[in-house]
Amino acid sequence: MENAAQPGQYFLDPRKFRDPETTASGEARAHVALRRLETLWFCTGTLCNLACRNCYIESSPRNDSLVYLSAAEVTAYLDEIEQEGLGTRSIGFTGGEPFMNPDMLAILEETLARGFETLVLTNAMKPMMKMADGLLALQQRYGHLLTVRVSIDHYSRAVHEEERGPKSWAPTVEGLHWLSSNGFTVDIAGRLFSGETEQQMRDGYARLFRREGIDLDAHDRARVVLFPEMDERIDVPEITEACWGKLNVSPDDQMCASSRMVLKRKGAERPVVVPCTLLPYDPQFEMGHTLRESFASVSLNHPHCAKFCVLGGASCGG
């Protein structure tokens, strides 16, 4: 959690992740081709009501390096999906805190009305509750398509607030109760940073849900998604083409084989498309302004590609 290596961890070798085609050892770097655009993510902006201690996208009340996407900008990409016949099934929204974006309800209306399965990542705090009436109206019309993923980093208040800050627990639990009591489909995003095993974490969430009367199965990996920690300064192996066979892992199972993300940089005229939710800042991963332009293969030239996806087996889609 801290911004320094923990015992048993080592800082990243500076020779690694430099060349998109070749690893530091001179081997061919792994690439992932887009199999099909099943999920399109939108980063609605990096502004957030919290400043979490180890936020991979550096969201905070002051970070607007990725600015709010407008409803019109999102609609243009939804139009492209339909016009190009891309067959995209689901749309995801992440931030920052998506409900700080003033266009968020209009964006959700447009997305849901087109029949997309829709996932919104939120801390379920005040920004969401300010939009409660409009969100409830969307749930009543499109509830079968809408899932709200609430970020609860740990099942205990103390460890959750160690990461997210004091007084962040109670409003999130209240927001979770509101979503649950109003019939929303809810899942949970947690993080594996406490040193506990996955089983211990899931048992802890199960106790939390029983105590709070929340109807969620903590042992269902689709309902409680536990993400590995990400720190691009900590050493991790580079992934070569030979690794697929050695690890018995398929490139088709990686997030960038089935998804892309749209974001807009501060001062930019237009949004850009990047391979996934984990690589918002590195310019080498910009893949053009349109979805069609982004259909190139992705070089796994970043520590997150190795630790989170290939070795961690994680995907932001659940």
C-alpha positions, 0 to 999 in steps of 0.5 A: 500500500505504501509508495515504497517496496515492502519486505520481499519486494524489489524495485523494477529493473529500469531495463524492463518495459522499454521496447514494445517489441523486445524484452530486456533479455532480448526475447520477443515481447508478447502481443495481444490481438483484439479478438472482438470488442465485447466491452467498451469502457469510458473513463468519465474523468479523474476527478473524485471525492476521495484521494485514495492512497494507492489509486492506480489512476491517481484520482482525487478532488483536484486531478482533472488530467482526464476530463469529463466526457460529455454525453455527445462524446459517448454517444459518438462511440455508441453510434460507431459500434452500431454503424460498424456492426461491432457486436459490442455487448457491454459498456463500462464506466469508471473514473474518478468517480463517475457520478461526479460527471454532470452528464452521467445520468444522460450518458447512462440513459443513452447507453441503456436505451440502446440495450447495452449491458452497463456497469458503473464503478462507484464508491457509492458516496455523496456524488451518487446519492445526489443523483439518486432520483435519476438513478432510481428512474433508470433502474426502474426502466432498465434495471435488467441491464444495469449493474453498479459495482461498489468499491469496498477495498476491505471488509473491515472499516479500519483497513478500508479507511486506511486506504480511502481515508477517514469517514469513507466507510459509513457513507459507502455502506449507506450507499450500498444499502440504498442500492440493495434496498431499491433492487439494483444489481450490485457487485463489489470491488475489493483489493488484495493488499492486506496480506490475507488469502483470497479465501480469508478475504471472501470469508470476511466479506461474507461476515460483512454482508450477513451483518449488514443484511446485504444479499450478496454471495461473497464467494461468487467471483462475479459478484465480489471481484478481488483485484491484485495490487498495482505498483508499476515500480515493483519488479515483475517479469516481462511477458514473452511470446514463449510465456503463453505456453509456459504459463498455460495462459492464452492471449485471448483471455487477456482484457485487451483481447476483448475491450478498449477504453475511451478517455479525454486528456485535459486540453485535448480536442477529442477523446482517444482510445486506449487498450484497457482501463489500466493504461490511461496515461502512457502515450505509447498506448494511445490507439487513435480517436476511433474504435476502428483505429484501435483494432491493432494488437497490443504490446504488453510493454507495461508492468500492469500487463504482466502483474495484473492481467497475465500473472494476476489473471484479473479483468476489470469486467469481473 
